[in-house]
Amino acid sequence: MPEERFDIYDESMNHLGTAARSEAHKHGYWHRTFHCWLLRHEDDRLLVRFQRRQLTKDTNPGCYDTTAAGHLAAGETMRDAARELEEELGVKVRFEELIPLMQVREDVSGIADGELFIDREVSDVFGLVSNLPLSEFKLQREEVYGIYETELADMLALFRGELEYVEADGAELSETGDGLTPCVRKVLAKEFVTRDNSYYIDAMLGLRDMQNRVEK
């Protein structure tokens, strides 16, 4: 299977051409990604949903992360990238249903498969209200280990350092591959993909504001 290619940019987001994923990460080219957080509204409760990355991922294996996310392939627009929701979670929505929350720039480095990688991303972050039961998500086995939800207010407190952990209801891929197994997990902030805590705080605040706009 050919390696996916990204549109690559300089620091000012001038388009430089395209590069294979490995080359983009080897040389630290800027590229674009799509993030989407799912929110569930139940009575007066706001529950934010997040995923756990598959244990075999080359970067951040087994870490908790945005509900769905992915890179834009060469030639794709952000509208095209919304396919990640269906691919990773089985959630099919129109792009117009997504609500823009923010755009962030991330510049991180680390080791993947024994090689140094430099990951420079400009990410458009969206929110989506979805009341689909956890048991009905269709997780992409190669990418996603499980999906979870917890109180938005608790997630905000977690990343502000006010809580040691949150308790999250979850649904994880069964070992036999024939569905999802319910669970409850204690989740720590350090178990999420390493980012500046401001990313998670701003995302939670954006989701809260999004729900307020929806209610009006």
N, C-alpha and C positions, 0 to 999 in steps of 0.2 A: 504494500500500500504506500503510495507516494506521500512524502511528508507535507503537511499543510504549509501554505505560504501566507505571510502577512504583508499588508501594506506597511511600510516603515517610514519614519519621520525623524527629523532632527528635533532639537529641544524646543524650537519655535513652532513645531508641528508643520514644517514644510515637507511635502511629500518627496521622498528620496527614491522610491521604487518599491520593489518587493524583495522579500528574503524568506528562506525556509525558517520554520520555527526555531530550529537549533541554532541557526546563524543569528537570528534576531536576539536570542538570549545569550549567545556567545559574545557578540559585539555590543550588546546593550542598546540596540536600536529602539526608539520609541514606537509603540504600536497601540492599537485601540482595543478595548474590551467592553463587554456588556455585563452589568450586574442587575439582578432583580431580587428584591425582598418581598416575600408574601406575608400578608397580614390577615388575620381572622378576627372578626368582630362578633362577640357573643355577649348579648345583654350589654352590660356596661364594661365588659372586659375587652382589652385589646391584646391579642396573642400574636407574637411574631414567630415566623417559621424560619428555620435554617437547616442546612444539610451538614452531614459529615462526609468528607471526601473519602473516596475508596482507599483502602490501605495500600494498594499497589500503585498509586499515583507517583509520578516521578518528583513532583514538588508538593510539599506540605501533605504527605500521606496521613490519613486518619485525622486531620484537623477539621474542626467545625468551620463553617464558611457561610457566605451569602447563600440564600436559598437556591439560586441558579446563577451561573456565570459562565462566560466563555470568551474566547478571542474572536475578533472579526477576521475572517479569512480575506485574502487579497480580493479586492473588488466588492466586498460586502459593505452594506450600509448598516446603521444601527437597527433599522427596521428588519433587515435580514437576520441580524444576530438574535432577535427575539425568539428564534427557533430553539434557543437553548432551553427555554421553559418546557417545550414539548419533548426535546431529546432527553433531558436529564430527569424530568419529573412527570412527563405524560400530560402536562397542562397545555392545552391548545387555546390560545387567546389571540385576538387581533392586537396589533401594535398600538392602535388607538386607545386600547383599554389600559395601557401602562401609563403611570403618572411619573414624570421626571422628578427626581429628588435632588440630584446634585451631579457635579462632575468632579472627579478627583484625579490627581497625578500621584503615582507611586513609583519609587525608585528603590528596589531591593536587590540584594544579591545573596547567593548561597551556593550549596553544592547539590547537584542532582545527578544520579548515576555516576558519581565520582568525578564529575566535571563542574567547574565553576560556571554559574549562570548569572547574568545581569538582567533583571526583569524590569523594564521601564514601560509603564502602562499609563494611558489616559483612559479612565473608565467612566462611562455614563451610567449612572445609578438610577434605577426605577423602582417604583412600588406597585403592588397589585393586591387588591382585596380578593381573597379566595377562601371560601368556606368549605372546600373539599376536605372530607375526613382524611386523616393521615393514612388510614388503611387503604385508601383508594388511589394513592399516588402510584405511578408506574416508574420506578427508579431505574435509571440506566446503570446496569451492573458494573460496567467498566469505570464509571465515574463516581457514583454515589453509593455510600454504604448505608445511609439512613437519613430520615427526615424527622425533625423535632419541632416542638413549639413550647413557648413559655410566655409569661406576662411581659409585655413590652416595658412596663415600668421597672420590672426586675432586671431586664437586660440593660436598661439604661443605668441602673444602679450598679450592675456588675462592672461595666466599663468605666464608671466613675470611681471605682474602688470602694464602693459603699457596701457591697456584698462579696463574700468569699466565693460563692458559687450560686447557680440557679438550678432549680429542679425543672427538668423538661420531660414532657411526655414525648414518646417517639415511636417510630415504626422503622425497623431495620430489615434488610434483606435476609431471608432465611437461608440457612446453610444448604438446604435442599433445592433452593431456587424456585420454590413454588408459592411465592407470595411474601408478605411482610409480617414480621413478628413484633407485637407491641412491647414497649419497654418504658422504663423511667430512668433517666440519667441525671447525675449531678455533673454540671458543666462549669468549668472554670474559664475565666477570661483567657488565660495563657494557653488554653487548648484550641483557641481559634487561630486561623491563619494570622501570622504576625503582621500587623499593620499598626500605624499610630492609632491609639485609642480614639482619637477624634473622629476617625472614619466611622467607627461603630456608633459613637455617640451621635454624630450628625445624621447617620442613617436612621437611628431610632427616633430622633426628633423630627426628621422628615416624614417618617411613617405616621407619627402622632398628628402632625399638622395635616398630612394627607387625609387622614380619617376625619378630622374636623372639617375639612373642605367638602368631603363627600357627604357628611351629615347635613351640611348647610344647603 
